Amino acid sequence: MKRALWILVILLVAAGLASPVAAGEQLPDFRVQGPFTRAQADYLGLGDPAASFRFSDVKTEFILLNVFSLYCVPCRHDAPYLNELYDKVAAMGLAGRIKFLGLAAGNSPRETEAWRTQFNVEFPLISDRDYALHKGLGNVGTPYLVLAKVAGPGQLDVLLAREGALENKDAFWADVLALTTPDLAAMR
């Protein structure tokens, strides 16, 4: 009986350690491997498109990370909107301040490329076939959006984290603007 109780305690503690990354916490500074296209490497401010890099190496002030899966219906629903946001950020001249990354949880490189093709995604997508990065995020559900401030080498401050389909896209955009460009958000 005592042994079963200890096992239960250990499992509960382990489950608590895997809580999803949230605002006010640090985003793990994952090391990821290319290949990316030359345009994607340039977008991220990286030299070699085939080289590995850490999230904090991305030349930007903020990273908007979209955790998705090819087989996630709400992710499919949000994909066109994220493309629209990507275009809006560029049109507003904020592409140097806010960079988008996609993390394909449990998807192979082939599945990740299928997502890119199906939804015409221009920003870099990272295949996470073995869920290693996904686990580092606390086994988040999909879709999961994280806005992090690149605060220095190895330091990524989570400003916003949202799980599930975006029900109120205008409110999400307003939150992103308020956190990344308070001067512009005030003029809205």
N, C-alpha and C positions, 0 to 999 in steps of 0.2 A: 504493500500500500504506500509506504513512504517513498519507494522508488518511483512509483507511478506519479506521485505528487511532484517529486523533483523533476521528472521528465516534463510534466505539464508546465511547471514554472520556467524551465529552460526554454520550452517552445514559446511561451508567452513573451519572455524577454527577447528572444530572437525575432519574433514577429514585430515587437515594438521598435527594434533597431532598424527595421526595414520600412519605416514610415516614409511616405512620399516627401520629397524636397518641397519646402514651403517658403513663403515670403519671410525675410528676416534671417534665413539660413544661407549657407554657402552652397553653391552649385559645384559638384565635383569637377575638377579641372581635368576632364578626360583627355587621354591621348588617343587620337584617331589617325587612321591611315588613309591616304589617297587610294586610288587615283581620282583626281578631279580633272575637269577640263581646264585648260589654261585660263579661260574666262572666269571659272569658279574660283580658281586659286587667286587670280587677280582681285576678284570681288572680296575675298577673305583677307587680302593683303599678305598672302603667303608667296614664297619664292617658287619652290618646286611643287608642281601639282601631284607628284607621286610620293612626296615626303610625308612623314607623320607630323602631326602638330597637336598642340594642346588648345583647348578652347580659349584660354587666356592669350594665346599667340595671335588670335584673330585681331586685325587692326580695326578696332571699333571701340565705341564707348559702351554699347549695349548689344546683347545677343538675344534674339527671340528664337527660342528652341521649340519646335513642334515635334512632339513624340506621337507617332502614328503607326498604324499597321495597314497593310494592303487589304486585310480582311475585316477591317473595322468600319462599320456602316456610318457611325457619326463622323469618323475621320474623312470619309468620302464626302459627306455633307459640307464639312468645313474647308476642304481643299480649295475650291474656287475662291472663297473669301480670303484665305491666306495669300493666294496669288494676287488678289485685289489689294490687300494690305501692302504686299511687297511692292507693287506698282505705285501705290499711293505714297509710300515712304520715298521712293525714287523721285516721284513728281514733286514732292515737297522739298527736295534737296537734302533729305535726311539719310540717304543711303550710306554716307560715311559714318554716321552716328549709330545707326541701327542695322545690324546684319542678321539675316535669317539663316537658320540651319534646320534641317529636318533629320530626325532620328527614326529610322524604320525598325521598330521593335520586333524582333523575331523574323525579320524578312531578309532573304538572301540578296546578294547584289542584283541578281536577275529580277527578283520581285521589286526591289527598290527602283530599278530602272523602269519596270512596267508602270509603277506609280508616277514616276517623272513623265513618262510618255503620255499616259492616260490623262493626267491633269495639267500637262504643259508647265511643270514646275521649273522655274529658272534658278532658284537658289540651291545651294549644295545640299545633297541628301547623303546620309551616312547609313550604311547597312549595319544592323546590329543583330546578325543572324543568331548568335548564341545568347542574346539578352544581357550581355556583360554590362553595357552602359545603362540599360533599362534597370537592371538590378541596382546599380550605383545610384540611380534616381529614387530608389525605394519601391521598385516594382509598381510604378504608377499605372493607372488605367489609361486607356487611349480613347480619344485624343487627350493630350496633356500639353499645355502651353506654359513655358517658363520664360519670363523676361528677367535677364540678369545684367547687372552692371559689371563691366570689366574694371575692377578697382585696382589692379596691379598684377604683377606676375603671380600666377597661381591663385588669384583671388577673384572670385565671381560672386557678387552679392545678389541673391535672389530678391527681386523687387515685387514680382507677381507670379503666381502659379495657379493655373486653372485646369481642372479635370472635367472632361465631358464636352459634349457639343456646345458650341457657342450659341446660347439662346438669344443673347442681346449683343449683337456685333457692334452696335454704336457705342454701347457702354464699355466694351472691351477696348475699342480704339481710343475712347476718351481716357481710359485708365493708362494705356500705353503712352499716349501723348502727355498726360499729366506727369508721368514718372520720368520721361525721357526729355521732354522739352516743355517745362512748366510755363515758359514765356508764351509759347504758341497755344498751349491748352487754355490759358487765361483769355486769349483773343477769340476763342471759338464761340 
